[in-house]
Each structure stands twice: as structure tokens, then as C-alpha cells.
Amino acid sequence: MILSAGDVCKSYDSLKVLKGVSLELHKGEICGLIGPNGAGKSTLFRILLGLVSRDSGSLQIHSESSKPLGGIIEKPALYGYLSALENLRVFARIQGLELTKAELENELLQVGLSPDRTDPVRNYSMGMKQRLGLAIALLNDPECVVLDEPFSGLDPIGIRTLQDEIRTLAGSRGIGILISSHNLVELGDLCDRLYVINQGEIIRHGPAREILQQAAKSYLIYGTGLKASKTLASADVEFRTGSALLHLEGPNIHQVLQHLTSEPGITLTACVPQTNLAALFEKTPG
Ligand SMILES: Nc1ncnc2c1ncn2[C@@H]1O[C@H](COP(=O)(O)OP(=O)(O)OP(=O)(O)O)[C@@H](O)[C@H]1O
């Protein structure tokens, strides 16, 4: 384990923003913190990065690195009139690191930015600024990184590219990565584990696949022969080309799939839970 927070509380005057939040992050793991606007995500990240003090609770970072934790909170704060390389040089110096031009260029290449571009970063797209923010967070080789809403303002291709880079950082460099978002599309496929936060409380946590399944109220079933299925004949289902969208409140999806596979003439290729955001953010009874 690289990072652990236990029972962290934070209030602003009478507003309880974090009400006993606990989470863990392991080496090489990508962990998501998902919650609606105002749930307390940025406040928690600020506390993890030491930018804001907590009222109570514990915070432990198990790392030998000179910079155990790096991160970006909201949008990366950059010097708009400087180039990417110059920005990186300034932030490296602030962090006590004197890098050669070749080393700075290499850091830019690592996050997919071209060192040949020498114009001011105010000209950069949001995706490029996010990448530069990531390069700054990665200076001094932290063992874990927290990224607050790193996909905000990116188009679907930008999101996919940044997701790939995050996977590479976790996989090849073994960095533990904690990412916040209020968007499931951004975190669902990417994360090993998810924490769901609402009104300052972690209301669910566990393997991402399990969390997504718990909050699913419909399933997209891919296969052949589905339209003729007896199992689906009495179900609440919408047939599409090559798939069926099954709305399912009560019965177990595994039972339905078992019935389907035992029917002659049906071949199943996949079943994808369609997670309902409202259900995900709903507090579980008890
Ligand atoms: N410095 C502050 N002073 C007073 N209230 C604050 C402060 N910082 C955050 N808050 C309040 O704490 C609550 C949680 O804010 P926070 O930014 O942590 O949420 P969030 O989950 O990151 O939201 P979003 O997804 O909209 O960024 C909000 O009600 C916010 O107004």
C-alpha cells in the first residue's frame, strides 16, 4: 500500500465537507473517486496533497521517494506566456530539480507532448495543458499521483489518449494513481477499484466491475438468436441489431444468462451492465 487515509473529516464553518473518509491506494493501481458536484472530491485531494489541513483523521504515505505524492487539482496552474519546456523547467526548479534540456524534452515526450513546440502554452488545447500538468506532477518520480478531474474539457479521443497514458504510468512505472471524476465513462473502464463519494461520505467501494454492476438497472446483451428467445419474451427488453437491452429490477442477471445459454439457437457474446448514475450515487440502506 502506498497511501492510506483513515476517517478524514473536514468542515468549513458549519458545512461538513468530509465526514470520515477512508481510502487506500496500492502500487501500480488505478483507483477512481467518483461523486457528484460538491461531494468533497477536490477537498479530499487538497488534503492528500497537503494544501488544506484536515480537522481529524489519519493520512499515511508509505514511500521512500523524495516526492512521495504528485498531483493536479482542478486545472493545471501554468505560466501561459511560457512554452511547455520553460514551464516544466520552472516547476522543476521549484521542486529543487535542475534538469538538462534533453531531460526536460524527455519528460514532455513521456506525456505525449512534442518538445519542438516552442510557443506559449496559452495557445495549447485543454488536453495538452492537462498533459503538461501531468508532466509537472510526475517530476521527481513520485510513487503515487492524484489527478483531480483530469479529463474535464477533453473530447472523446483526448479522453482515450490520456486514459492510455495513465494505464502506461501505472503499468510500466508502477505508480499508484487516484483519479476523481463525476463521469462514469471516464473512470469505468480505466480503474481497478472505485470509491463512490456523496455528501462527504464514501457510500460504496470495491472492484470497479462490481460497483458498476451493483448500480446497473439494465444490461446490454450481445449475441445471436436473441429475438426468438423464450426467456426474453416476457421480459422488459428492447431488441437492437445484434443485441438486446434488458431492463431488470429484481431478478438476478446471472439467472437470466443461464436460461439464455440453455436455450437452443442462442449464442451469447457479451453482457454489459448499463450503470445508472442516480443509482450509483444513492446511499445504500444501512
Ligand atoms: N475553501 C472553502 N470554503 C468553504 N467551502 C468550501 C471550500 N472548499 C470547498 N468548499 C465546499 O465544500 C463542498 C465540497 O467541495 P469540493 O470542491 O470538494 O467538491 P467536489 O466533489 O470536488 O465538486 P466538483 O465535482 O463540483 O468539483 C462544496 O459545498 C464546496 O462549496
Ligand as a Chemical Component Dictionary entry (heavy atoms), coordinates in Angstrom:
data_LIG
# 
_chem_comp.id                   LIG 
_chem_comp.type                 NON-POLYMER 
_chem_comp.pdbx_formal_charge   0 
_chem_comp.three_letter_code    LIG 
# 
loop_
_chem_comp_atom.comp_id 
_chem_comp_atom.atom_id 
_chem_comp_atom.alt_atom_id 
_chem_comp_atom.type_symbol 
_chem_comp_atom.charge 
_chem_comp_atom.model_Cartn_x 
_chem_comp_atom.model_Cartn_y 
_chem_comp_atom.model_Cartn_z 
_chem_comp_atom.pdbx_ordinal 
LIG N1  N1  N 0 -12.456 26.889 0.910  1  
LIG C1  C1  C 0 -13.744 26.568 1.049  2  
LIG N2  N2  N 0 -14.546 27.301 1.842  3  
LIG C2  C2  C 0 -15.846 26.988 2.020  4  
LIG N3  N3  N 0 -16.464 25.936 1.414  5  
LIG C3  C3  C 0 -15.713 25.166 0.618  6  
LIG C4  C4  C 0 -14.327 25.433 0.386  7  
LIG N4  N4  N 0 -13.844 24.491 -0.456 8  
LIG C5  C5  C 0 -14.879 23.666 -0.742 9  
LIG N5  N5  N 0 -15.998 24.085 -0.101 10 
LIG C6  C6  C 0 -17.318 23.433 -0.151 11 
LIG O1  O1  O 0 -17.128 22.054 0.092  12 
LIG C7  C7  C 0 -18.043 21.273 -0.680 13 
LIG C8  C8  C 0 -17.257 20.238 -1.464 14 
LIG O2  O2  O 0 -16.474 20.914 -2.446 15 
LIG P1  P1  P 0 -15.432 20.139 -3.354 16 
LIG O3  O3  O 0 -14.832 21.144 -4.286 17 
LIG O4  O4  O 0 -14.527 19.353 -2.506 18 
LIG O5  O5  O 0 -16.408 19.148 -4.150 19 
LIG P2  P2  P 0 -16.148 18.318 -5.472 20 
LIG O6  O6  O 0 -16.693 16.952 -5.221 21 
LIG O7  O7  O 0 -14.725 18.420 -5.887 22 
LIG O8  O8  O 0 -17.082 19.073 -6.505 23 
LIG P3  P3  P 0 -16.919 19.292 -8.100 24 
LIG O9  O9  O 0 -17.161 17.964 -8.748 25 
LIG O10 O10 O 0 -18.027 20.262 -8.393 26 
LIG O11 O11 O 0 -15.551 19.855 -8.347 27 
LIG C9  C9  C 0 -18.827 22.257 -1.542 28 
LIG O12 O12 O 0 -20.047 22.535 -0.916 29 
LIG C10 C10 C 0 -17.926 23.480 -1.552 30 
LIG O13 O13 O 0 -18.674 24.664 -1.729 31 
# 
loop_
_chem_comp_bond.comp_id 
_chem_comp_bond.atom_id_1 
_chem_comp_bond.atom_id_2 
_chem_comp_bond.value_order 
_chem_comp_bond.pdbx_ordinal 
LIG N1  C1  SING 1  
LIG C1  N2  SING 2  
LIG C1  C4  DOUB 3  
LIG N2  C2  DOUB 4  
LIG C2  N3  SING 5  
LIG N3  C3  DOUB 6  
LIG C3  C4  SING 7  
LIG C3  N5  SING 8  
LIG C4  N4  SING 9  
LIG N4  C5  DOUB 10 
LIG C5  N5  SING 11 
LIG N5  C6  SING 12 
LIG C6  O1  SING 13 
LIG C6  C10 SING 14 
LIG O1  C7  SING 15 
LIG C7  C8  SING 16 
LIG C7  C9  SING 17 
LIG C8  O2  SING 18 
LIG O2  P1  SING 19 
LIG P1  O3  DOUB 20 
LIG P1  O4  SING 21 
LIG P1  O5  SING 22 
LIG O5  P2  SING 23 
LIG P2  O6  DOUB 24 
LIG P2  O7  SING 25 
LIG P2  O8  SING 26 
LIG O8  P3  SING 27 
LIG P3  O9  DOUB 28 
LIG P3  O10 SING 29 
LIG P3  O11 SING 30 
LIG C9  O12 SING 31 
LIG C9  C10 SING 32 
LIG C10 O13 SING 33 
# 
